[in-house]
Amino acid sequence: MFEIADRLLERLEAGERLAVATAVSITGSAPRTVGTSMAVSDTGTVIGSISGGCVEGAVFELCQQVLAAGDQRVASYGFDDDTAFAVGLSCGGRIEVVATMVERGSPIIVVLRDAAAGRPTAHTLELGGDRVFTETFEPPSRLVIVGAVEFSVALAAAASAMGLRVTVCDPRSVFVTAARFPTAEIVIEWPPDYLARTAIDERTALCLLAHDDRYDTDLLEVALRSPAGYLGAMGSRRTHHRRVTALAERGIHDLARLHSPIGLDLGASTPEETAISILAEMLTVRSGRSGARLTASEGAIHGR
């Protein structure tokens, strides 16, 4: 339920009671993942989605029952259930859902506040017998964008919408402003210096979208020596070859981690289209998937 924590807290602070339904088990094909939640307030407001629309009606009814009884209930919908087609679950999967009552004073509110503030936290649901479901929350993955160009404006907005924590770094204060990047942390600093001092781990993505000969090679060297899970650099193939030559002169030859030119071949040209191309490549690297069309592949669409 952590992905909707901020919206749950808004309703709870308004004095509403909520039934929060969470997918605790998924077998076979399903459009969402374990831990996805949907909530229904006592005013009839629906928050979030637990599937691609195939079981929302049935989950809504389950939440209504929980609101009326003030308890917790578990329900399953799937291919071996007579109600599967009645609720629209024709994709061949099976989803187990637990719906829990949440209101002012519920202990889980502390956990929701931690998640909404970006602090690591966890919550355990008892499912009956010796079965439990524990959901953990880690702060959002980080995206560091170097260069306050129009491509960066589009990428920062799209990445923020995906839930990434975005930082934009550029030494030119006139370009890196809160007005241009309202959803990002802005840093006015020499990019190689900032990249050398900021916290970077395997969940961090680095997108170098500005090509400035004054710091380009220094920046790439720092980036390549970091543990970043994704590293992409914008520029033409000619620019890429110049970068390879400059890095080789510094003894850096292993560039397997460098995605340059950045992005997937989607035919993108505008900043907004290019942002989709970059984020798509970041997803393929993170998931280890090919990026090929689903019509050209076989087997399960989602990992088990």
C-alpha positions as CSV (number, residue, x, y, z in Angstrom):
1,M,0.0,0.0,0.0
2,F,3.0,2.2,0.1
3,E,2.6,3.5,-3.4
4,I,-0.6,5.3,-2.4
5,A,0.5,6.2,1.1
6,D,0.2,10.0,0.6
7,R,-3.4,9.7,-0.8
8,L,-4.4,7.4,2.1
9,L,-3.1,9.8,4.6
10,E,-5.0,12.7,3.0
11,R,-8.3,10.8,3.4
12,L,-7.5,9.7,6.9
13,E,-6.6,13.2,8.0
14,A,-10.0,14.3,6.6
15,G,-11.6,11.9,9.1
16,E,-12.6,9.2,6.6
17,R,-12.5,5.5,7.2
18,L,-10.8,3.3,4.6
19,A,-10.8,-0.3,3.6
20,V,-7.4,-1.0,2.0
21,A,-7.1,-4.1,-0.2
22,T,-3.6,-5.4,-1.1
23,A,-2.6,-8.1,-3.5
24,V,-0.7,-10.6,-1.3
25,S,-0.3,-13.4,-3.8
26,I,-0.3,-13.6,-7.6
27,T,0.0,-16.7,-9.7
28,G,0.2,-16.8,-13.5
29,S,-0.6,-13.8,-15.6
30,A,-1.7,-10.6,-13.9
31,P,-1.3,-6.9,-14.8
32,R,0.0,-5.7,-11.5
33,T,2.5,-6.9,-8.9
34,V,2.3,-8.3,-5.4
35,G,1.9,-5.4,-2.9
36,T,-0.2,-3.3,-5.2
37,S,-3.1,-1.8,-3.2
38,M,-6.5,-0.2,-3.8
39,A,-8.5,1.6,-1.1
40,V,-12.2,2.5,-0.8
41,S,-13.3,5.3,1.7
42,D,-16.6,5.4,3.6
43,T,-17.5,8.2,1.2
44,G,-17.2,5.9,-1.8
45,T,-14.0,7.3,-3.1
46,V,-11.6,4.8,-4.8
47,I,-7.9,5.2,-4.5
48,G,-5.4,3.3,-6.6
49,S,-5.9,0.1,-8.6
50,I,-5.2,-3.5,-7.8
51,S,-5.2,-4.9,-11.4
52,G,-5.7,-3.8,-15.0
53,G,-9.4,-3.2,-14.3
54,C,-10.4,-6.9,-14.3
55,V,-11.2,-7.4,-10.6
56,E,-11.7,-3.8,-9.3
57,G,-15.5,-4.3,-9.1
58,A,-15.2,-7.4,-6.9
59,V,-12.5,-5.8,-4.7
60,F,-14.7,-2.7,-4.3
61,E,-17.5,-5.0,-3.0
62,L,-15.0,-6.7,-0.6
63,C,-13.9,-3.3,0.7
64,Q,-17.5,-2.3,1.2
65,Q,-18.0,-5.4,3.4
66,V,-14.9,-4.5,5.4
67,L,-16.1,-1.0,6.0
68,A,-19.5,-2.3,7.1
69,A,-18.1,-4.9,9.5
70,G,-14.9,-3.1,10.5
71,D,-12.8,-6.2,10.1
72,Q,-10.2,-7.8,7.8
73,R,-11.2,-10.2,5.0
74,V,-9.3,-12.4,2.5
75,A,-10.6,-13.2,-1.0
76,S,-9.1,-15.0,-4.1
77,Y,-10.0,-14.5,-7.8
78,G,-8.6,-16.8,-10.4
79,F,-8.8,-19.3,-13.3
80,D,-9.9,-22.2,-11.0
81,D,-12.6,-20.0,-9.4
82,D,-16.2,-20.1,-10.6
83,T,-16.3,-16.3,-10.2
84,A,-13.2,-15.7,-12.3
85,F,-15.0,-14.7,-15.5
86,A,-17.8,-13.0,-13.5
87,V,-15.2,-10.5,-12.2
88,G,-13.5,-10.3,-15.5
89,L,-10.3,-12.2,-14.7
90,S,-9.9,-13.9,-18.0
91,C,-6.1,-13.5,-18.3
92,G,-5.4,-16.9,-16.7
93,G,-4.0,-15.6,-13.4
94,R,-5.0,-15.9,-9.8
95,I,-4.9,-13.0,-7.3
96,E,-5.3,-13.3,-3.5
97,V,-6.4,-10.1,-1.8
98,V,-6.6,-9.0,1.8
99,A,-8.7,-6.0,2.7
100,T,-8.1,-4.3,6.0
101,M,-9.9,-1.5,7.9
102,V,-7.8,1.6,8.5
103,E,-9.0,4.7,10.4
104,R,-7.7,7.5,12.6
105,G,-5.6,6.0,15.4
106,S,-4.7,2.8,13.5
107,P,-1.1,1.8,14.1
108,I,-0.4,1.6,10.4
109,I,-0.7,5.4,10.1
110,V,2.9,5.7,11.5
111,V,4.1,3.4,8.8
112,L,2.2,5.3,6.1
113,R,3.8,8.5,7.2
114,D,7.3,7.0,7.0
115,A,6.6,5.9,3.4
116,A,5.1,9.2,2.4
117,A,8.2,10.9,3.7
118,G,10.5,8.6,1.8
119,R,11.8,6.8,4.9
120,P,12.4,3.0,4.8
121,T,9.7,1.1,6.6
122,A,7.8,-2.2,6.6
123,H,4.3,-3.5,7.5
124,T,3.1,-7.1,8.2
125,L,-0.4,-8.4,7.6
126,E,-1.6,-11.6,9.3
127,L,-3.6,-13.7,6.8
128,G,-4.7,-16.4,9.2
129,G,-3.1,-19.5,10.5
130,D,0.7,-19.2,10.2
131,R,0.5,-17.1,7.1
132,V,1.7,-13.5,7.0
133,F,2.5,-11.0,4.3
134,T,5.2,-8.4,4.8
135,E,5.5,-5.4,2.6
136,T,8.7,-3.4,2.7
137,F,9.4,0.1,1.4
138,E,12.7,1.6,0.3
139,P,13.1,5.3,-0.7
140,P,12.6,5.9,-4.5
141,S,15.4,5.1,-6.9
142,R,17.4,8.1,-7.8
143,L,18.0,9.8,-11.2
144,V,20.8,12.3,-11.5
145,I,20.6,14.4,-14.7
146,V,23.6,16.5,-15.7
147,G,22.8,19.4,-18.0
148,A,19.8,21.8,-17.7
149,V,18.7,21.5,-21.4
150,E,15.2,21.0,-22.8
151,F,15.7,17.2,-22.9
152,S,16.4,17.4,-19.2
153,V,13.2,19.3,-18.5
154,A,11.1,16.5,-20.2
155,L,13.1,13.7,-18.6
156,A,12.8,15.2,-15.1
157,A,9.1,15.5,-15.4
158,A,8.6,12.0,-16.8
159,A,10.9,10.4,-14.3
160,S,9.2,12.2,-11.4
161,A,5.9,10.9,-12.6
162,M,7.4,7.4,-12.5
163,G,8.2,7.9,-8.9
164,L,12.0,8.5,-9.2
165,R,13.8,11.0,-7.0
166,V,15.3,13.4,-9.5
167,T,18.3,15.7,-9.2
168,V,19.4,18.1,-12.0
169,C,23.0,19.5,-11.9
170,D,24.4,22.3,-14.0
171,P,27.0,25.0,-13.3
172,R,24.8,27.6,-15.0
173,S,22.4,29.1,-12.5
174,V,20.3,30.8,-15.2
175,F,19.3,27.5,-16.7
176,V,18.9,25.2,-13.6
177,T,16.0,26.8,-11.8
178,A,13.0,25.6,-9.8
179,A,10.7,27.1,-12.4
180,R,12.1,24.8,-15.1
181,F,12.4,21.8,-12.8
182,P,9.6,22.0,-10.3
183,T,9.7,18.3,-9.4
184,A,13.5,18.0,-9.0
185,E,16.2,18.8,-6.6
186,I,18.4,21.4,-8.4
187,V,22.2,21.7,-7.9
188,I,24.3,24.5,-9.2
189,E,27.8,23.1,-9.2
190,W,30.6,21.9,-11.4
191,P,29.2,18.5,-12.5
192,P,32.3,16.3,-11.9
193,D,32.7,17.7,-8.4
194,Y,29.1,17.1,-7.6
195,L,29.1,13.5,-9.0
196,A,32.2,12.8,-6.9
197,R,30.7,13.8,-3.6
198,T,27.0,12.8,-3.9
199,A,25.7,9.4,-2.8
200,I,25.5,7.0,-5.7
201,D,24.5,3.3,-5.4
202,E,23.3,0.5,-7.6
203,R,19.8,1.9,-7.6
204,T,21.0,5.3,-9.0
205,A,20.7,6.2,-12.7
206,L,23.0,8.8,-14.2
207,C,21.9,10.6,-17.4
208,L,24.5,13.0,-18.9
209,L,22.5,15.1,-21.3
210,A,24.9,18.1,-21.8
211,H,28.1,17.8,-23.8
212,D,30.6,20.4,-22.5
213,D,34.2,19.8,-23.5
214,R,35.3,21.6,-20.3
215,Y,34.2,18.7,-18.1
216,D,32.8,16.0,-20.3
217,T,35.7,13.5,-19.9
218,D,36.1,14.2,-16.2
219,L,32.4,13.6,-15.7
220,L,32.4,10.3,-17.6
221,E,35.4,9.1,-15.6
222,V,33.8,9.8,-12.3
223,A,30.5,8.2,-13.5
224,L,32.2,5.1,-14.8
225,R,34.0,4.6,-11.5
226,S,30.8,4.9,-9.6
227,P,28.5,1.9,-8.8
228,A,25.5,3.5,-10.7
229,G,23.1,0.9,-12.0
230,Y,22.6,2.9,-15.2
231,L,24.8,5.3,-17.1
232,G,23.7,7.0,-20.3
233,A,25.2,9.9,-22.2
234,M,23.6,12.0,-24.9
235,G,25.4,12.8,-28.1
236,S,26.0,11.8,-31.7
237,R,28.0,8.8,-32.7
238,R,30.8,11.1,-33.6
239,T,30.7,12.6,-30.1
240,H,30.7,9.1,-28.6
241,H,33.8,8.1,-30.6
242,R,35.6,11.3,-29.3
243,R,34.6,10.3,-25.8
244,V,36.0,6.8,-26.2
245,T,39.3,8.2,-27.5
246,A,39.5,10.7,-24.6
247,L,38.8,8.0,-22.0
248,A,41.3,5.6,-23.6
249,E,44.0,8.2,-23.1
250,R,43.2,8.0,-19.4
251,G,43.5,4.2,-19.4
252,I,39.7,3.6,-19.3
253,H,38.8,1.0,-21.9
254,D,35.9,-0.9,-20.3
255,L,32.8,1.1,-21.4
256,A,30.3,-1.8,-21.4
257,R,28.2,0.1,-18.8
258,L,28.0,3.3,-20.8
259,H,24.9,3.6,-22.9
260,S,25.9,6.1,-25.6
261,P,24.2,7.4,-27.6
262,I,21.5,7.2,-24.8
263,G,18.1,5.6,-25.2
264,L,16.3,3.0,-27.3
265,D,15.7,3.3,-31.0
266,L,12.1,4.4,-30.9
267,G,12.3,7.1,-33.5
268,A,12.2,9.8,-30.9
269,S,13.0,13.4,-31.8
270,T,11.2,15.8,-29.5
271,P,12.4,16.2,-25.8
272,E,9.3,14.4,-24.6
273,E,9.7,11.5,-27.0
274,T,13.4,11.3,-26.1
275,A,12.5,11.1,-22.4
276,I,10.4,8.0,-23.1
277,S,13.3,6.5,-25.1
278,I,15.7,7.1,-22.2
279,L,13.4,5.8,-19.5
280,A,12.6,2.7,-21.6
281,E,16.3,1.9,-21.8
282,M,16.7,2.4,-18.1
283,L,13.8,0.0,-17.4
284,T,15.4,-2.7,-19.7
285,V,18.7,-2.4,-17.8
286,R,17.0,-2.5,-14.4
287,S,14.9,-5.5,-15.3
288,G,17.3,-7.4,-17.5
289,R,14.7,-7.6,-20.2
290,S,15.5,-7.2,-23.9
291,G,13.2,-4.3,-24.8
292,A,11.9,-6.3,-27.8
293,R,8.2,-6.2,-28.8
294,L,6.0,-8.5,-26.8
295,T,4.5,-9.9,-30.0
296,A,8.0,-11.2,-30.9
297,S,8.5,-13.1,-27.6
298,E,6.8,-16.0,-25.9
299,G,6.3,-17.1,-22.3
300,A,5.1,-15.0,-19.3
301,I,5.0,-11.3,-19.7
302,H,5.7,-10.6,-16.1
303,G,8.2,-12.4,-13.9
304,R,6.8,-14.9,-11.5
